[in-house]
């Protein structure tokens, strides 16, 4: 097996090892709302006016290694993106463009919990990787009262993550298929109910096949709020 593919498989093998040594394990079905955005400068800052509301749904494993420490790998279907808007719908001159890509995402968080009891608070962080699977770019507006709309599917590159320095299927107007970054999460467990907030800090440039540095700052930022149930 090639070294790059070994590197990709190693984290999955490690999770199986951790699961085998977990003192207690359970699954959490979760879903909720995303406030998605895209950074606009190299410091990672965003324009709040570009927030786009989306959603996420999926399952998270809760692998408790001790009374206060757990590993939580997950598999989520999640929406990201952003919007640009000028004016308000119904105005004579109005414009709104939204980009709403959907990803299958795998986060792996190291989580610290308060001692065992009916109510437990937790906080943690970790990396995530994601692959783009669907999504649409939409435009809606009006000029002097004349309305117009357009909608098209997001076009993804055919990138292979094993080819680290080469992006297959790259081109102008195409979005990179693979995303990765860091997560921070906080929440509370009450019996089988889990309430949490998560912030995803994307590290991958979104635009495909561009040699320009002008869009290097464009990376996903997602604040999400979840409701989960332990099985």
Backbone as CSV, one residue per row, in Angstrom:
resi,resn,N_x,N_y,N_z,CA_x,CA_y,CA_z,C_x,C_y,C_z
1,UNK,0.845,-1.197,0.000,0.000,0.000,0.000,0.881,1.249,0.000
2,UNK,0.508,2.272,-0.768,1.293,3.486,-0.858,1.304,4.215,0.484
3,UNK,2.424,4.929,0.810,2.520,5.625,2.089,1.381,6.619,2.321
4,UNK,0.946,7.341,1.258,-0.120,8.332,1.429,-1.424,7.658,1.821
5,UNK,-1.721,6.498,1.244,-2.947,5.794,1.574,-2.871,5.202,2.978
6,UNK,-1.668,4.799,3.395,-1.493,4.322,4.761,-1.803,5.445,5.749
7,UNK,-1.351,6.653,5.425,-1.614,7.800,6.292,-3.101,8.078,6.404
8,UNK,-3.869,7.864,5.327,-5.299,8.102,5.347,-6.032,7.030,6.141
9,UNK,-5.544,5.787,6.097,-6.198,4.673,6.779,-5.844,4.607,8.263
10,UNK,-4.693,5.152,8.641,-4.213,5.035,10.017,-5.183,5.616,11.045
11,UNK,-5.765,6.822,10.825,-6.701,7.343,11.825,-7.920,6.451,12.029
12,UNK,-8.431,5.828,10.968,-9.586,4.940,11.088,-9.221,3.718,11.929
13,UNK,-8.030,3.155,11.681,-7.570,2.007,12.464,-7.424,2.403,13.930
14,UNK,-6.904,3.613,14.190,-6.726,4.086,15.555,-8.054,4.182,16.286
15,UNK,-9.112,4.620,15.587,-10.428,4.721,16.215,-10.947,3.354,16.632
16,UNK,-10.708,2.330,15.809,-11.112,0.977,16.173,-10.386,0.515,17.439
17,UNK,-9.115,0.846,17.560,-8.336,0.481,18.746,-8.894,1.184,19.980
18,UNK,-9.203,2.485,19.839,-9.758,3.251,20.959,-11.103,2.673,21.385
19,UNK,-11.962,2.353,20.405,-13.280,1.794,20.715,-13.165,0.490,21.484
20,UNK,-12.160,-0.325,21.132,-11.988,-1.613,21.795,-11.581,-1.452,23.254
21,UNK,-10.953,-0.311,23.602,-10.482,-0.093,24.962,-11.351,0.898,25.736
22,UNK,-12.455,1.346,25.136,-13.344,2.283,25.826,-14.031,1.600,26.996
23,UNK,-14.130,2.311,28.124,-14.807,1.775,29.300,-16.318,1.731,29.091
24,UNK,-16.821,2.676,28.339,-18.257,2.785,28.098,-18.460,3.430,26.743
25,UNK,-19.404,2.933,25.958,-19.639,3.517,24.639,-21.131,3.635,24.380
26,UNK,-21.493,4.648,23.620,-22.881,4.861,23.220,-22.886,5.650,21.919
27,UNK,-24.038,5.725,21.294,-24.197,6.492,20.060,-25.159,7.643,20.312
28,UNK,-24.908,8.764,19.666,-25.758,9.948,19.797,-26.304,10.314,18.424
29,UNK,-27.616,10.226,18.260,-28.256,10.736,17.056,-28.465,12.227,17.246
30,UNK,-27.995,13.039,16.276,-28.071,14.478,16.469,-28.468,15.196,15.186
31,UNK,-28.996,16.371,15.356,-29.345,17.231,14.229,-29.489,18.644,14.738
32,UNK,-29.470,19.598,13.816,-29.602,20.971,14.259,-29.387,21.966,13.148
33,UNK,-29.176,23.195,13.554,-29.077,24.310,12.620,-27.632,24.773,12.504
34,UNK,-27.236,25.152,11.290,-25.910,25.719,11.016,-26.046,27.189,10.655
35,UNK,-25.165,28.011,11.171,-24.996,29.388,10.708,-23.662,29.414,9.967
36,UNK,-23.746,29.244,8.649,-22.545,29.069,7.834,-22.057,30.398,7.285
37,UNK,-20.746,30.475,7.087,-20.138,31.664,6.518,-18.812,31.270,5.874
38,UNK,-18.189,32.211,5.209,-16.884,32.011,4.583,-15.994,33.172,4.989
39,UNK,-14.783,32.881,5.419,-13.874,33.931,5.856,-13.557,34.879,4.707
40,UNK,-13.277,36.127,5.063,-13.040,37.157,4.043,-11.655,37.779,4.139
41,UNK,-10.854,37.368,5.139,-9.487,37.873,5.224,-8.573,36.780,5.759
42,UNK,-7.280,37.020,5.712,-6.298,36.004,6.091,-6.280,35.706,7.580
43,UNK,-6.918,36.570,8.381,-7.011,36.327,9.818,-8.206,35.436,10.167
44,UNK,-8.983,35.049,9.153,-10.119,34.167,9.396,-11.412,34.876,9.738
45,UNK,-11.421,36.206,9.667,-12.621,36.957,9.996,-13.718,36.791,8.966
46,UNK,-14.969,36.999,9.399,-16.120,36.858,8.514,-16.938,38.139,8.502
47,UNK,-17.770,38.264,7.491,-18.751,39.341,7.405,-20.082,38.763,7.861
48,UNK,-20.591,39.208,9.016,-21.812,38.630,9.589,-23.009,38.739,8.656
49,UNK,-22.996,39.734,7.763,-24.112,39.898,6.837,-24.186,38.751,5.833
50,UNK,-23.129,37.953,5.744,-23.097,36.855,4.787,-23.496,35.509,5.402
51,UNK,-23.945,35.513,6.660,-24.368,34.265,7.294,-25.479,33.594,6.492
52,UNK,-25.353,32.277,6.319,-26.344,31.482,5.600,-26.844,30.390,6.533
53,UNK,-28.146,30.286,6.708,-28.722,29.267,7.577,-28.846,27.946,6.830
54,UNK,-28.311,26.878,7.438,-28.394,25.552,6.859,-28.668,24.552,7.978
55,UNK,-28.298,23.280,7.796,-28.606,22.268,8.810,-27.545,21.176,8.800
56,UNK,-27.609,20.324,9.814,-26.774,19.125,9.879,-27.560,18.006,10.540
57,UNK,-27.205,16.768,10.217,-27.827,15.594,10.825,-26.832,14.445,10.748
58,UNK,-26.839,13.576,11.752,-25.904,12.458,11.710,-25.823,11.728,13.029
59,UNK,-24.744,10.988,13.208,-24.533,10.177,14.404,-23.117,10.384,14.920
60,UNK,-22.989,10.391,16.241,-21.691,10.560,16.899,-21.520,9.427,17.903
61,UNK,-20.355,8.798,17.896,-20.038,7.790,18.901,-19.433,8.472,20.117
62,UNK,-19.844,8.046,21.304,-19.317,8.587,22.553,-18.532,7.477,23.242
63,UNK,-17.201,7.508,23.099,-16.331,6.457,23.614,-15.623,6.978,24.851
64,UNK,-16.127,6.622,26.028,-15.585,7.132,27.278,-14.353,6.330,27.680
65,UNK,-13.225,7.035,27.786,-11.972,6.409,28.172,-11.781,6.416,29.683
66,UNK,-12.458,7.339,30.363,-12.425,7.423,31.820,-13.679,8.165,32.271
67,UNK,-13.774,8.477,33.534,-14.959,9.165,34.050,-15.056,10.606,33.565
68,UNK,-13.946,11.137,33.027,-13.967,12.541,32.610,-13.473,12.774,31.179
69,UNK,-13.078,11.715,30.459,-12.478,11.882,29.147,-13.115,10.942,28.125
70,UNK,-13.421,11.470,26.934,-14.041,10.658,25.887,-13.523,11.071,24.514
71,UNK,-13.565,10.137,23.595,-13.326,10.415,22.178,-14.670,10.337,21.467
72,UNK,-14.981,11.342,20.632,-16.269,11.382,19.943,-16.068,11.529,18.429
73,UNK,-15.904,10.416,17.711,-15.910,10.467,16.245,-17.347,10.517,15.741
74,UNK,-17.569,11.163,14.613,-18.928,11.284,14.092,-18.981,11.178,12.582
75,UNK,-20.177,11.041,12.077,-20.423,11.053,10.641,-21.668,11.892,10.411
76,UNK,-21.500,13.038,9.735,-22.569,14.015,9.594,-22.801,14.383,8.134
77,UNK,-24.054,14.684,7.817,-24.402,15.352,6.566,-24.656,16.802,6.939
78,UNK,-23.854,17.715,6.395,-23.895,19.083,6.894,-23.811,20.106,5.768
79,UNK,-24.520,21.215,5.932,-24.529,22.289,4.951,-23.621,23.432,5.360
80,UNK,-22.907,23.990,4.378,-22.015,25.117,4.624,-22.331,26.207,3.603
81,UNK,-21.427,27.176,3.442,-21.621,28.195,2.411,-21.760,29.597,2.958
82,UNK,-22.305,30.494,2.132,-22.498,31.890,2.520,-23.430,32.565,1.519
83,UNK,-23.768,33.817,1.799,-24.620,34.573,0.881,-24.101,35.996,0.736
84,UNK,-24.482,36.626,-0.368,-24.235,38.047,-0.603,-25.577,38.672,-0.919
85,UNK,-25.917,39.764,-0.250,-27.230,40.375,-0.464,-27.127,41.890,-0.463
86,UNK,-27.877,42.494,-1.387,-28.001,43.944,-1.467,-29.476,44.286,-1.551
87,UNK,-29.966,45.125,-0.640,-31.382,45.454,-0.607,-32.195,44.352,0.034
88,UNK,-33.509,44.499,0.012,-34.421,43.520,0.590,-35.385,43.028,-0.479
89,UNK,-35.791,41.760,-0.352,-36.733,41.189,-1.306,-38.015,42.020,-1.322
90,UNK,-38.462,42.373,-2.494,-39.617,43.256,-2.650,-39.229,44.659,-3.057
91,UNK,-37.930,45.025,-2.868,-37.452,46.327,-3.329,-37.363,46.341,-4.853
92,UNK,-37.396,47.540,-5.429,-37.277,47.667,-6.889,-35.922,47.148,-7.361
93,UNK,-34.869,47.384,-6.556,-33.538,46.879,-6.865,-33.077,45.990,-5.712
94,UNK,-32.894,44.733,-6.017,-32.573,43.742,-4.991,-31.700,42.657,-5.608
95,UNK,-30.718,42.158,-4.808,-29.849,41.084,-5.311,-29.438,40.183,-4.152
96,UNK,-29.568,38.874,-4.352,-29.085,37.909,-3.366,-28.499,36.704,-4.086
97,UNK,-27.267,36.360,-3.728,-26.590,35.172,-4.274,-26.197,34.284,-3.113
98,UNK,-26.552,33.010,-3.187,-26.208,32.058,-2.132,-25.453,30.872,-2.730
99,UNK,-24.464,30.393,-1.980,-23.754,29.162,-2.315,-23.907,28.234,-1.123
100,UNK,-24.573,27.099,-1.338,-24.925,26.201,-0.235,-24.438,24.771,-0.535
101,UNK,-23.134,24.511,-0.327,-22.615,23.159,-0.546,-22.945,22.247,0.627
102,UNK,-23.116,20.952,0.333,-23.365,19.946,1.365,-22.208,18.957,1.380
103,UNK,-21.817,18.565,2.586,-20.684,17.677,2.783,-21.069,16.481,3.652
104,UNK,-20.386,15.370,3.433,-20.352,14.289,4.416,-19.075,14.521,5.221
105,UNK,-19.243,14.741,6.510,-18.133,15.188,7.353,-17.866,14.207,8.487
106,UNK,-16.603,14.015,8.788,-16.183,13.158,9.892,-15.370,13.980,10.883
107,UNK,-15.980,14.411,12.002,-15.225,15.067,13.065,-14.737,14.029,14.073
108,UNK,-13.622,14.315,14.723,-13.116,13.470,15.815,-12.676,14.400,16.935
109,UNK,-13.482,14.485,17.997,-13.213,15.415,19.090,-12.762,14.689,20.356
110,UNK,-11.783,15.256,21.037,-11.392,14.824,22.367,-12.187,15.679,23.350
111,UNK,-12.995,15.019,24.193,-13.969,15.732,25.009,-13.712,15.484,26.496
112,UNK,-13.702,16.559,27.277,-13.591,16.479,28.733,-14.971,16.689,29.347
113,UNK,-15.338,15.830,30.299,-16.663,15.881,30.916,-16.540,16.073,32.428
114,UNK,-17.584,16.665,33.020,-17.659,16.706,34.475,-17.984,15.300,34.988
115,UNK,-17.762,15.034,36.279,-17.959,13.680,36.813,-19.347,13.121,36.525
116,UNK,-19.419,11.771,36.523,-20.651,11.056,36.213,-21.800,11.524,37.106
117,UNK,-22.952,11.730,36.493,-24.146,12.144,37.221,-25.287,12.345,36.249
118,UNK,-26.464,12.737,36.737,-27.604,12.939,35.841,-27.401,14.097,34.866
119,UNK,-26.585,15.076,35.263,-26.269,16.226,34.405,-24.759,16.364,34.300
120,UNK,-24.260,16.414,33.053,-22.820,16.520,32.834,-22.532,17.597,31.795
121,UNK,-21.605,18.469,32.097,-21.146,19.465,31.134,-19.906,18.925,30.437
122,UNK,-19.705,19.345,29.187,-18.530,18.882,28.454,-17.996,19.971,27.529
123,UNK,-16.723,19.837,27.193,-16.068,20.737,26.235,-14.941,19.964,25.580
124,UNK,-14.696,20.257,24.317,-13.648,19.534,23.617,-13.279,20.166,22.295
125,UNK,-12.382,19.514,21.607,-11.910,20.017,20.313,-11.270,18.873,19.538
126,UNK,-11.067,19.101,18.248,-10.430,18.098,17.415,-10.525,18.464,15.944
127,UNK,-9.991,17.613,15.085,-10.003,17.873,13.638,-11.262,17.327,12.968
128,UNK,-11.481,17.749,11.736,-12.519,17.150,10.899,-12.022,17.060,9.462
129,UNK,-12.562,16.107,8.728,-12.363,16.017,7.280,-13.744,15.883,6.650
130,UNK,-13.904,16.373,5.434,-15.215,16.356,4.791,-15.066,16.235,3.288
131,UNK,-16.079,15.640,2.660,-16.100,15.507,1.206,-17.409,16.102,0.682
132,UNK,-17.312,16.972,-0.313,-18.490,17.603,-0.892,-19.274,16.635,-1.764
133,UNK,-20.597,16.579,-1.574,-21.422,15.613,-2.299,-22.585,16.258,-3.057
134,UNK,-22.964,17.476,-2.714,-24.120,18.100,-3.363,-24.091,19.598,-3.077
135,UNK,-25.104,20.297,-3.571,-25.218,21.714,-3.288,-25.620,22.521,-4.509
136,UNK,-26.068,23.747,-4.265,-26.515,24.614,-5.349,-26.044,26.042,-5.135
137,UNK,-25.813,26.734,-6.240,-25.609,28.175,-6.262,-26.890,28.813,-6.797
138,UNK,-27.418,29.779,-6.062,-28.671,30.414,-6.464,-28.499,31.932,-6.519
139,UNK,-29.173,32.531,-7.472,-29.201,33.988,-7.602,-30.653,34.422,-7.751
140,UNK,-31.023,35.439,-7.008,-32.382,35.989,-7.088,-32.301,37.493,-6.934
141,UNK,-33.080,38.228,-7.732,-33.045,39.676,-7.615,-34.046,40.366,-8.512
142,UNK,-33.928,41.678,-8.529,-34.781,42.487,-9.403,-34.063,43.784,-9.726
143,UNK,-34.293,44.289,-10.947,-33.744,45.563,-11.394,-34.901,46.408,-11.899
144,UNK,-35.129,47.524,-11.225,-36.242,48.400,-11.561,-37.562,47.630,-11.604
145,UNK,-37.709,46.710,-10.664,-38.945,45.951,-10.560,-39.024,44.717,-11.431
146,UNK,-38.028,44.495,-12.280,-38.015,43.309,-13.150,-37.220,42.187,-12.474
147,UNK,-37.912,41.105,-12.154,-37.310,40.032,-11.370,-36.520,39.063,-12.245
148,UNK,-35.521,38.431,-11.628,-34.748,37.392,-12.309,-34.292,36.376,-11.264
149,UNK,-34.126,35.135,-11.691,-33.626,34.066,-10.826,-32.773,33.105,-11.647
150,UNK,-31.836,32.450,-10.985,-31.060,31.387,-11.620,-30.634,30.403,-10.539
151,UNK,-30.445,29.157,-10.950,-30.054,28.110,-10.014,-29.245,27.056,-10.758
152,UNK,-28.115,26.660,-10.180,-27.287,25.627,-10.802,-26.599,24.791,-9.723
153,UNK,-26.344,23.537,-10.058,-25.660,22.653,-9.127,-24.200,23.069,-8.982
154,UNK,-23.679,22.907,-7.777,-22.261,23.161,-7.551,-21.434,22.106,-8.279
155,UNK,-20.416,22.549,-8.976,-19.521,21.631,-9.672,-18.272,21.413,-8.821
156,UNK,-17.970,20.144,-8.542,-16.856,19.781,-7.683,-15.677,19.273,-8.525
157,UNK,-14.475,19.463,-7.997,-13.301,18.848,-8.616,-13.328,17.350,-8.344
158,UNK,-12.604,16.584,-9.155,-12.519,15.131,-8.988,-11.251,14.763,-8.233
159,UNK,-10.987,15.484,-7.177,-9.740,15.340,-6.449,-9.651,13.999,-5.723
160,UNK,-8.458,13.446,-5.698,-8.143,12.231,-4.954,-7.284,12.650,-3.767
161,UNK,-7.760,12.432,-2.517,-6.992,12.913,-1.361,-5.627,12.260,-1.216
162,UNK,-5.414,11.115,-1.887,-4.113,10.452,-1.811,-3.050,11.194,-2.610
163,UNK,-3.474,12.024,-3.583,-2.528,12.834,-4.361,-2.481,14.225,-3.729
164,UNK,-1.647,14.360,-2.715,-1.651,15.542,-1.870,-1.332,16.813,-2.645
165,UNK,-0.398,16.758,-3.604,0.067,17.960,-4.290,-0.584,18.177,-5.655
166,UNK,-1.577,17.351,-5.994,-2.238,17.469,-7.293,-3.746,17.463,-7.086
167,UNK,-4.440,18.378,-7.764,-5.893,18.422,-7.676,-6.487,18.080,-9.041
168,UNK,-7.053,16.879,-9.152,-7.647,16.444,-10.410,-8.981,17.158,-10.647
169,UNK,-9.264,17.443,-11.925,-10.546,18.063,-12.275,-10.667,19.503,-11.841
170,UNK,-9.549,20.168,-11.613,-9.579,21.556,-11.167,-9.982,22.487,-12.302
171,UNK,-10.492,23.656,-11.946,-10.844,24.634,-12.964,-11.562,25.827,-12.372
172,UNK,-11.667,26.882,-13.149,-12.326,28.105,-12.703,-13.818,27.835,-12.459
173,UNK,-14.338,28.334,-11.348,-15.751,28.155,-11.038,-16.082,26.814,-10.416
174,UNK,-15.058,25.993,-10.155,-15.251,24.676,-9.549,-14.823,24.748,-8.085
175,UNK,-15.557,24.051,-7.203,-15.231,24.056,-5.783,-14.417,22.818,-5.438
176,UNK,-13.422,22.994,-4.562,-12.645,21.849,-4.103,-13.556,20.867,-3.369
177,UNK,-13.418,19.579,-3.700,-14.312,18.584,-3.111,-13.983,18.316,-1.641
178,UNK,-12.701,18.380,-1.281,-12.309,17.989,0.075,-12.052,19.204,0.957
179,UNK,-12.629,19.140,2.152,-12.471,20.199,3.145,-11.911,19.564,4.415
180,UNK,-11.187,20.353,5.195,-10.681,19.877,6.479,-10.476,21.082,7.380
181,UNK,-10.426,20.812,8.690,-10.256,21.919,9.618,-10.293,21.460,11.054
182,UNK,-10.641,22.385,11.952,-10.661,22.139,13.383,-12.041,22.446,13.957
183,UNK,-12.407,21.709,15.023,-13.683,21.906,15.715,-13.451,22.307,17.161
184,UNK,-14.387,23.079,17.698,-14.486,23.305,19.133,-15.929,23.053,19.528
185,UNK,-16.156,22.352,20.627,-17.519,22.001,21.012,-17.721,22.151,22.511
186,UNK,-18.914,22.574,22.917,-19.313,22.647,24.326,-20.763,22.184,24.408
187,UNK,-21.158,21.686,25.583,-22.544,21.256,25.703,-22.873,20.696,27.069
188,UNK,-24.054,20.104,27.147,-24.562,19.547,28.384,-25.326,18.263,28.081
189,UNK,-25.130,17.246,28.921,-25.885,16.001,28.845,-26.850,15.955,30.022
190,UNK,-28.119,15.728,29.732,-29.136,15.564,30.772,-29.833,14.245,30.498
191,UNK,-29.454,13.221,31.270,-29.952,11.870,31.017,-29.560,11.465,29.594
192,UNK,-30.514,11.202,28.717,-30.211,10.803,27.343,-30.260,11.974,26.368
193,UNK,-30.545,13.163,26.861,-30.622,14.352,26.011,-29.285,15.069,25.986
194,UNK,-28.835,15.455,24.782,-27.561,16.149,24.622,-27.790,17.444,23.849
195,UNK,-27.434,18.572,24.464,-27.501,19.881,23.814,-26.078,20.389,23.634
196,UNK,-25.748,20.855,22.430,-24.367,21.267,22.192,-24.273,22.389,21.173
197,UNK,-23.141,23.081,21.227,-22.779,24.094,20.233,-21.398,23.741,19.706
198,UNK,-21.192,23.978,18.420,-19.927,23.605,17.786,-19.494,24.704,16.827
199,UNK,-18.176,24.936,16.759,-17.663,25.882,15.771,-16.633,25.175,14.912
200,UNK,-16.852,25.186,13.598,-15.932,24.574,12.644,-15.081,25.629,11.965
201,UNK,-13.767,25.495,12.078,-12.795,26.453,11.517,-12.101,25.768,10.341
202,UNK,-12.593,26.019,9.131,-12.023,25.386,7.952,-10.614,25.871,7.658
203,UNK,-9.775,24.966,7.181,-8.393,25.296,6.837,-8.119,25.149,5.348
204,UNK,-9.067,24.604,4.589,-8.864,24.359,3.166,-9.442,25.505,2.334
205,UNK,-8.666,25.957,1.360,-9.140,26.950,0.409,-10.290,26.363,-0.409
206,UNK,-11.342,27.142,-0.635,-12.548,26.616,-1.284,-12.442,26.553,-2.798
207,UNK,-11.838,27.574,-3.389,-11.809,27.648,-4.842,-10.839,26.630,-5.435
208,UNK,-11.235,26.078,-6.555,-10.428,25.049,-7.211,-9.622,25.649,-8.354
209,UNK,-8.392,25.177,-8.501,-7.609,25.463,-9.694,-7.236,26.901,-9.911
210,UNK,-7.196,27.696,-8.868,-6.836,29.102,-9.015,-5.437,29.339,-8.482
211,UNK,-4.602,29.967,-9.297,-3.254,30.287,-8.854,-3.190,31.636,-8.168
212,UNK,-4.322,32.341,-8.114,-4.356,33.660,-7.513,-4.373,33.557,-6.001
213,UNK,-3.704,34.496,-5.340,-3.730,34.537,-3.885,-4.900,35.325,-3.347
214,UNK,-5.705,35.929,-4.240,-6.803,36.782,-3.797,-7.867,36.012,-3.033
215,UNK,-8.024,34.701,-3.339,-9.087,33.928,-2.696,-8.536,32.926,-1.680
216,UNK,-7.282,33.093,-1.277,-6.707,32.192,-0.283,-7.392,32.312,1.071
217,UNK,-8.023,33.448,1.329,-8.665,33.673,2.619,-10.038,33.011,2.709
218,UNK,-10.586,32.554,1.583,-11.952,32.014,1.562,-11.989,30.583,2.079
219,UNK,-12.408,30.424,3.343,-12.476,29.116,3.987,-13.759,29.042,4.817
220,UNK,-14.261,27.813,5.002,-15.530,27.635,5.702,-15.428,28.008,7.177
221,UNK,-16.488,28.640,7.660,-16.697,28.915,9.079,-18.137,28.523,9.391
222,UNK,-18.343,27.623,10.350,-19.699,27.140,10.635,-19.932,27.090,12.140
223,UNK,-20.912,27.867,12.606,-21.394,27.792,13.983,-22.668,26.961,13.970
224,UNK,-22.715,25.902,14.765,-23.877,25.019,14.743,-24.399,24.763,16.148
225,UNK,-25.712,24.516,16.235,-26.385,24.193,17.480,-27.133,22.890,17.283
226,UNK,-26.936,21.932,18.198,-27.437,20.577,17.988,-28.307,20.108,19.158
227,UNK,-29.258,19.254,18.808,-30.041,18.499,19.780,-29.791,17.033,19.493
228,UNK,-29.382,16.276,20.521,-29.056,14.874,20.319,-29.722,13.972,21.334
229,UNK,-29.824,12.686,20.984,-30.398,11.686,21.881,-29.440,10.505,21.951
230,UNK,-29.082,10.105,23.172,-28.194,8.967,23.364,-28.979,7.666,23.211
231,UNK,-28.401,6.718,22.477,-29.021,5.407,22.298,-28.447,4.406,23.313
